[in-house]
Amino acid sequence: MHEIRNSDGRLVCRIDEIARVIEIYSKGCLTRIQWTPDGKLHISHARSKSLAA
């Protein structure tokens, strides 16, 4: 997974090109966007400890 960080060095999102997933962390919530093999999007939200360091 590639980590994308902002200019302050905080984690904005992680991208996994092989699994076709983007994970976005914001204010203790995780939003996961995944492309399915048939080309549709599956979006899920969950409370999560922030991985931003």
PyMOL Python script that loads the backbone (N, CA, C, O; Angstrom):
from pymol import cmd

cmd.read_pdbstr("""\
ATOM      1  N   MET A   1       0.838  -1.181   0.000  1.00  0.00           N
ATOM      2  CA  MET A   1       0.000   0.000   0.000  1.00  0.00           C
ATOM      3  C   MET A   1       0.883   1.244   0.000  1.00  0.00           C
ATOM      4  O   MET A   1       1.901   1.307   0.688  1.00  0.00           O
ATOM      5  N   HIS A   2       0.465   2.223  -0.786  1.00  0.00           N
ATOM      6  CA  HIS A   2       1.164   3.505  -0.820  1.00  0.00           C
ATOM      7  C   HIS A   2       0.469   4.440   0.165  1.00  0.00           C
ATOM      8  O   HIS A   2      -0.758   4.534   0.175  1.00  0.00           O
ATOM      9  N   GLU A   3       1.249   5.127   0.990  1.00  0.00           N
ATOM     10  CA  GLU A   3       0.692   6.105   1.914  1.00  0.00           C
ATOM     11  C   GLU A   3       0.799   7.490   1.293  1.00  0.00           C
ATOM     12  O   GLU A   3       1.853   7.875   0.788  1.00  0.00           O
ATOM     13  N   ILE A   4      -0.296   8.232   1.333  1.00  0.00           N
ATOM     14  CA  ILE A   4      -0.335   9.603   0.840  1.00  0.00           C
ATOM     15  C   ILE A   4      -0.424  10.506   2.064  1.00  0.00           C
ATOM     16  O   ILE A   4      -1.338  10.378   2.878  1.00  0.00           O
ATOM     17  N   ARG A   5       0.531  11.417   2.183  1.00  0.00           N
ATOM     18  CA  ARG A   5       0.577  12.315   3.340  1.00  0.00           C
ATOM     19  C   ARG A   5       0.449  13.765   2.881  1.00  0.00           C
ATOM     20  O   ARG A   5       0.833  14.119   1.766  1.00  0.00           O
ATOM     21  N   ASN A   6      -0.103  14.597   3.772  1.00  0.00           N
ATOM     22  CA  ASN A   6      -0.235  16.016   3.444  1.00  0.00           C
ATOM     23  C   ASN A   6       1.066  16.742   3.766  1.00  0.00           C
ATOM     24  O   ASN A   6       2.043  16.105   4.158  1.00  0.00           O
ATOM     25  N   SER A   7       1.094  18.048   3.608  1.00  0.00           N
ATOM     26  CA  SER A   7       2.322  18.823   3.806  1.00  0.00           C
ATOM     27  C   SER A   7       2.779  18.842   5.260  1.00  0.00           C
ATOM     28  O   SER A   7       3.934  19.166   5.539  1.00  0.00           O
ATOM     29  N   ASP A   8       1.884  18.496   6.197  1.00  0.00           N
ATOM     30  CA  ASP A   8       2.250  18.402   7.612  1.00  0.00           C
ATOM     31  C   ASP A   8       2.776  17.015   7.973  1.00  0.00           C
ATOM     32  O   ASP A   8       3.149  16.773   9.121  1.00  0.00           O
ATOM     33  N   GLY A   9       2.807  16.106   7.002  1.00  0.00           N
ATOM     34  CA  GLY A   9       3.287  14.758   7.255  1.00  0.00           C
ATOM     35  C   GLY A   9       2.236  13.821   7.811  1.00  0.00           C
ATOM     36  O   GLY A   9       2.549  12.693   8.190  1.00  0.00           O
ATOM     37  N   ARG A  10       1.003  14.270   7.865  1.00  0.00           N
ATOM     38  CA  ARG A  10      -0.078  13.428   8.381  1.00  0.00           C
ATOM     39  C   ARG A  10      -0.646  12.548   7.273  1.00  0.00           C
ATOM     40  O   ARG A  10      -0.761  12.962   6.119  1.00  0.00           O
ATOM     41  N   LEU A  11      -0.995  11.333   7.652  1.00  0.00           N
ATOM     42  CA  LEU A  11      -1.559  10.378   6.704  1.00  0.00           C
ATOM     43  C   LEU A  11      -2.934  10.839   6.236  1.00  0.00           C
ATOM     44  O   LEU A  11      -3.815  11.110   7.051  1.00  0.00           O
ATOM     45  N   VAL A  12      -3.112  10.925   4.931  1.00  0.00           N
ATOM     46  CA  VAL A  12      -4.396  11.321   4.343  1.00  0.00           C
ATOM     47  C   VAL A  12      -5.145  10.076   3.881  1.00  0.00           C
ATOM     48  O   VAL A  12      -6.324   9.904   4.189  1.00  0.00           O
ATOM     49  N   CYS A  13      -4.450   9.205   3.136  1.00  0.00           N
ATOM     50  CA  CYS A  13      -5.074   7.976   2.667  1.00  0.00           C
ATOM     51  C   CYS A  13      -4.004   6.963   2.312  1.00  0.00           C
ATOM     52  O   CYS A  13      -2.820   7.285   2.214  1.00  0.00           O
ATOM     53  N   ARG A  14      -4.446   5.736   2.124  1.00  0.00           N
ATOM     54  CA  ARG A  14      -3.568   4.666   1.661  1.00  0.00           C
ATOM     55  C   ARG A  14      -4.204   4.068   0.415  1.00  0.00           C
ATOM     56  O   ARG A  14      -5.420   3.892   0.350  1.00  0.00           O
ATOM     57  N   ILE A  15      -3.369   3.758  -0.572  1.00  0.00           N
ATOM     58  CA  ILE A  15      -3.858   3.226  -1.842  1.00  0.00           C
ATOM     59  C   ILE A  15      -3.187   1.888  -2.112  1.00  0.00           C
ATOM     60  O   ILE A  15      -1.963   1.771  -2.066  1.00  0.00           O
ATOM     61  N   ASP A  16      -4.005   0.883  -2.395  1.00  0.00           N
ATOM     62  CA  ASP A  16      -3.494  -0.428  -2.777  1.00  0.00           C
ATOM     63  C   ASP A  16      -3.952  -0.695  -4.200  1.00  0.00           C
ATOM     64  O   ASP A  16      -5.117  -1.016  -4.434  1.00  0.00           O
ATOM     65  N   GLU A  17      -3.035  -0.564  -5.148  1.00  0.00           N
ATOM     66  CA  GLU A  17      -3.384  -0.709  -6.561  1.00  0.00           C
ATOM     67  C   GLU A  17      -3.717  -2.151  -6.919  1.00  0.00           C
ATOM     68  O   GLU A  17      -4.558  -2.392  -7.785  1.00  0.00           O
ATOM     69  N   ILE A  18      -3.071  -3.108  -6.268  1.00  0.00           N
ATOM     70  CA  ILE A  18      -3.321  -4.519  -6.571  1.00  0.00           C
ATOM     71  C   ILE A  18      -4.715  -4.932  -6.102  1.00  0.00           C
ATOM     72  O   ILE A  18      -5.460  -5.566  -6.849  1.00  0.00           O
ATOM     73  N   ALA A  19      -5.068  -4.571  -4.860  1.00  0.00           N
ATOM     74  CA  ALA A  19      -6.387  -4.917  -4.316  1.00  0.00           C
ATOM     75  C   ALA A  19      -7.469  -3.943  -4.768  1.00  0.00           C
ATOM     76  O   ALA A  19      -8.655  -4.170  -4.529  1.00  0.00           O
ATOM     77  N   ARG A  20      -7.053  -2.845  -5.430  1.00  0.00           N
ATOM     78  CA  ARG A  20      -7.973  -1.813  -5.919  1.00  0.00           C
ATOM     79  C   ARG A  20      -8.784  -1.203  -4.783  1.00  0.00           C
ATOM     80  O   ARG A  20     -10.013  -1.153  -4.823  1.00  0.00           O
ATOM     81  N   VAL A  21      -8.048  -0.734  -3.756  1.00  0.00           N
ATOM     82  CA  VAL A  21      -8.660  -0.186  -2.547  1.00  0.00           C
ATOM     83  C   VAL A  21      -8.027   1.157  -2.208  1.00  0.00           C
ATOM     84  O   VAL A  21      -6.817   1.345  -2.334  1.00  0.00           O
ATOM     85  N   ILE A  22      -8.876   2.085  -1.775  1.00  0.00           N
ATOM     86  CA  ILE A  22      -8.420   3.353  -1.209  1.00  0.00           C
ATOM     87  C   ILE A  22      -8.997   3.437   0.195  1.00  0.00           C
ATOM     88  O   ILE A  22     -10.201   3.260   0.380  1.00  0.00           O
ATOM     89  N   GLU A  23      -8.145   3.707   1.193  1.00  0.00           N
ATOM     90  CA  GLU A  23      -8.588   3.881   2.569  1.00  0.00           C
ATOM     91  C   GLU A  23      -8.301   5.314   2.983  1.00  0.00           C
ATOM     92  O   GLU A  23      -7.167   5.781   2.883  1.00  0.00           O
ATOM     93  N   ILE A  24      -9.338   6.013   3.451  1.00  0.00           N
ATOM     94  CA  ILE A  24      -9.226   7.411   3.848  1.00  0.00           C
ATOM     95  C   ILE A  24      -9.503   7.500   5.343  1.00  0.00           C
ATOM     96  O   ILE A  24     -10.526   7.012   5.824  1.00  0.00           O
ATOM     97  N   TYR A  25      -8.575   8.135   6.082  1.00  0.00           N
ATOM     98  CA  TYR A  25      -8.730   8.303   7.522  1.00  0.00           C
ATOM     99  C   TYR A  25      -9.002   9.761   7.817  1.00  0.00           C
ATOM    100  O   TYR A  25      -8.285  10.643   7.344  1.00  0.00           O
ATOM    101  N   SER A  26     -10.045  10.016   8.604  1.00  0.00           N
ATOM    102  CA  SER A  26     -10.353  11.379   8.986  1.00  0.00           C
ATOM    103  C   SER A  26     -11.128  11.388  10.292  1.00  0.00           C
ATOM    104  O   SER A  26     -12.182  10.762  10.403  1.00  0.00           O
ATOM    105  N   LYS A  27     -10.605  12.094  11.269  1.00  0.00           N
ATOM    106  CA  LYS A  27     -11.281  12.310  12.557  1.00  0.00           C
ATOM    107  C   LYS A  27     -11.770  11.012  13.182  1.00  0.00           C
ATOM    108  O   LYS A  27     -12.903  10.947  13.658  1.00  0.00           O
ATOM    109  N   GLY A  28     -10.944   9.989  13.188  1.00  0.00           N
ATOM    110  CA  GLY A  28     -11.284   8.727  13.837  1.00  0.00           C
ATOM    111  C   GLY A  28     -12.174   7.812  13.021  1.00  0.00           C
ATOM    112  O   GLY A  28     -12.634   6.788  13.528  1.00  0.00           O
ATOM    113  N   CYS A  29     -12.425   8.156  11.771  1.00  0.00           N
ATOM    114  CA  CYS A  29     -13.259   7.321  10.914  1.00  0.00           C
ATOM    115  C   CYS A  29     -12.444   6.820   9.712  1.00  0.00           C
ATOM    116  O   CYS A  29     -11.585   7.527   9.187  1.00  0.00           O
ATOM    117  N   LEU A  30     -12.731   5.615   9.305  1.00  0.00           N
ATOM    118  CA  LEU A  30     -12.099   5.018   8.135  1.00  0.00           C
ATOM    119  C   LEU A  30     -13.157   4.848   7.063  1.00  0.00           C
ATOM    120  O   LEU A  30     -14.193   4.226   7.297  1.00  0.00           O
ATOM    121  N   THR A  31     -12.900   5.397   5.894  1.00  0.00           N
ATOM    122  CA  THR A  31     -13.746   5.178   4.724  1.00  0.00           C
ATOM    123  C   THR A  31     -12.930   4.330   3.764  1.00  0.00           C
ATOM    124  O   THR A  31     -11.805   4.679   3.409  1.00  0.00           O
ATOM    125  N   ARG A  32     -13.506   3.220   3.352  1.00  0.00           N
ATOM    126  CA  ARG A  32     -12.805   2.296   2.451  1.00  0.00           C
ATOM    127  C   ARG A  32     -13.583   2.214   1.145  1.00  0.00           C
ATOM    128  O   ARG A  32     -14.769   1.882   1.136  1.00  0.00           O
ATOM    129  N   ILE A  33     -12.905   2.518   0.040  1.00  0.00           N
ATOM    130  CA  ILE A  33     -13.501   2.470  -1.290  1.00  0.00           C
ATOM    131  C   ILE A  33     -12.801   1.341  -2.043  1.00  0.00           C
ATOM    132  O   ILE A  33     -11.578   1.331  -2.185  1.00  0.00           O
ATOM    133  N   GLN A  34     -13.604   0.392  -2.522  1.00  0.00           N
ATOM    134  CA  GLN A  34     -13.023  -0.750  -3.221  1.00  0.00           C
ATOM    135  C   GLN A  34     -13.764  -0.985  -4.523  1.00  0.00           C
ATOM    136  O   GLN A  34     -14.995  -0.984  -4.566  1.00  0.00           O
ATOM    137  N   TRP A  35     -12.989  -1.188  -5.594  1.00  0.00           N
ATOM    138  CA  TRP A  35     -13.559  -1.528  -6.884  1.00  0.00           C
ATOM    139  C   TRP A  35     -13.700  -3.041  -6.955  1.00  0.00           C
ATOM    140  O   TRP A  35     -12.745  -3.767  -6.677  1.00  0.00           O
ATOM    141  N   THR A  36     -14.877  -3.521  -7.323  1.00  0.00           N
ATOM    142  CA  THR A  36     -15.112  -4.952  -7.452  1.00  0.00           C
ATOM    143  C   THR A  36     -14.714  -5.399  -8.858  1.00  0.00           C
ATOM    144  O   THR A  36     -14.575  -4.565  -9.753  1.00  0.00           O
ATOM    145  N   PRO A  37     -14.531  -6.705  -9.062  1.00  0.00           N
ATOM    146  CA  PRO A  37     -14.136  -7.194 -10.388  1.00  0.00           C
ATOM    147  C   PRO A  37     -15.101  -6.810 -11.516  1.00  0.00           C
ATOM    148  O   PRO A  37     -14.698  -6.702 -12.675  1.00  0.00           O
ATOM    149  N   ASP A  38     -16.380  -6.604 -11.167  1.00  0.00           N
ATOM    150  CA  ASP A  38     -17.344  -6.219 -12.205  1.00  0.00           C
ATOM    151  C   ASP A  38     -17.387  -4.708 -12.447  1.00  0.00           C
ATOM    152  O   ASP A  38     -18.230  -4.223 -13.202  1.00  0.00           O
ATOM    153  N   GLY A  39     -16.469  -3.955 -11.799  1.00  0.00           N
ATOM    154  CA  GLY A  39     -16.351  -2.525 -12.044  1.00  0.00           C
ATOM    155  C   GLY A  39     -17.181  -1.640 -11.141  1.00  0.00           C
ATOM    156  O   GLY A  39     -17.147  -0.418 -11.288  1.00  0.00           O
ATOM    157  N   LYS A  40     -17.929  -2.215 -10.208  1.00  0.00           N
ATOM    158  CA  LYS A  40     -18.738  -1.429  -9.280  1.00  0.00           C
ATOM    159  C   LYS A  40     -17.888  -1.007  -8.087  1.00  0.00           C
ATOM    160  O   LYS A  40     -16.829  -1.578  -7.829  1.00  0.00           O
ATOM    161  N   LEU A  41     -18.369  -0.004  -7.370  1.00  0.00           N
ATOM    162  CA  LEU A  41     -17.694   0.465  -6.168  1.00  0.00           C
ATOM    163  C   LEU A  41     -18.389  -0.069  -4.931  1.00  0.00           C
ATOM    164  O   LEU A  41     -19.617  -0.139  -4.882  1.00  0.00           O
ATOM    165  N   HIS A  42     -17.607  -0.445  -3.936  1.00  0.00           N
ATOM    166  CA  HIS A  42     -18.138  -0.821  -2.628  1.00  0.00           C
ATOM    167  C   HIS A  42     -17.516   0.144  -1.634  1.00  0.00           C
ATOM    168  O   HIS A  42     -16.293   0.198  -1.505  1.00  0.00           O
ATOM    169  N   ILE A  43     -18.354   0.917  -0.920  1.00  0.00           N
ATOM    170  CA  ILE A  43     -17.884   1.926   0.020  1.00  0.00           C
ATOM    171  C   ILE A  43     -18.356   1.554   1.405  1.00  0.00           C
ATOM    172  O   ILE A  43     -19.538   1.278   1.610  1.00  0.00           O
ATOM    173  N   SER A  44     -17.422   1.543   2.378  1.00  0.00           N
ATOM    174  CA  SER A  44     -17.781   1.231   3.755  1.00  0.00           C
ATOM    175  C   SER A  44     -17.161   2.268   4.687  1.00  0.00           C
ATOM    176  O   SER A  44     -16.139   2.878   4.374  1.00  0.00           O
ATOM    177  N   HIS A  45     -17.805   2.453   5.837  1.00  0.00           N
ATOM    178  CA  HIS A  45     -17.348   3.420   6.836  1.00  0.00           C
ATOM    179  C   HIS A  45     -17.271   2.707   8.178  1.00  0.00           C
ATOM    180  O   HIS A  45     -18.111   1.863   8.487  1.00  0.00           O
ATOM    181  N   ALA A  46     -16.257   3.050   8.977  1.00  0.00           N
ATOM    182  CA  ALA A  46     -16.113   2.443  10.296  1.00  0.00           C
ATOM    183  C   ALA A  46     -15.337   3.394  11.204  1.00  0.00           C
ATOM    184  O   ALA A  46     -14.499   4.169  10.742  1.00  0.00           O
ATOM    185  N   ARG A  47     -15.626   3.322  12.489  1.00  0.00           N
ATOM    186  CA  ARG A  47     -14.825   4.047  13.468  1.00  0.00           C
ATOM    187  C   ARG A  47     -13.511   3.308  13.593  1.00  0.00           C
ATOM    188  O   ARG A  47     -13.481   2.077  13.621  1.00  0.00           O
ATOM    189  N   SER A  48     -12.422   4.058  13.667  1.00  0.00           N
ATOM    190  CA  SER A  48     -11.106   3.440  13.723  1.00  0.00           C
ATOM    191  C   SER A  48     -10.159   4.354  14.459  1.00  0.00           C
ATOM    192  O   SER A  48     -10.319   5.574  14.438  1.00  0.00           O
ATOM    193  N   LYS A  49      -9.157   3.759  15.119  1.00  0.00           N
ATOM    194  CA  LYS A  49      -8.096   4.576  15.681  1.00  0.00           C
ATOM    195  C   LYS A  49      -7.360   5.213  14.513  1.00  0.00           C
ATOM    196  O   LYS A  49      -7.098   4.552  13.507  1.00  0.00           O
ATOM    197  N   SER A  50      -7.035   6.457  14.636  1.00  0.00           N
ATOM    198  CA  SER A  50      -6.332   7.141  13.556  1.00  0.00           C
ATOM    199  C   SER A  50      -4.946   6.547  13.380  1.00  0.00           C
ATOM    200  O   SER A  50      -4.212   6.372  14.352  1.00  0.00           O
ATOM    201  N   LEU A  51      -4.595   6.243  12.161  1.00  0.00           N
ATOM    202  CA  LEU A  51      -3.268   5.743  11.864  1.00  0.00           C
ATOM    203  C   LEU A  51      -2.335   6.878  11.480  1.00  0.00           C
ATOM    204  O   LEU A  51      -1.151   6.668  11.215  1.00  0.00           O
ATOM    205  N   ALA A  52      -2.889   8.089  11.454  1.00  0.00           N
ATOM    206  CA  ALA A  52      -2.057   9.239  11.114  1.00  0.00           C
ATOM    207  C   ALA A  52      -1.071   9.508  12.239  1.00  0.00           C
ATOM    208  O   ALA A  52      -1.462   9.627  13.400  1.00  0.00           O
ATOM    209  N   ALA A  53       0.179   9.601  11.902  1.00  0.00           N
ATOM    210  CA  ALA A  53       1.209   9.843  12.927  1.00  0.00           C
ATOM    211  C   ALA A  53       1.898  11.159  12.688  1.00  0.00           C
ATOM    212  O   ALA A  53       2.793  11.534  13.445  1.00  0.00           O
TER     213      ALA A  53
END
""", "prot")
cmd.dss("prot")
cmd.show_as("cartoon", "prot")
cmd.util.cbc("prot")
cmd.orient("prot")
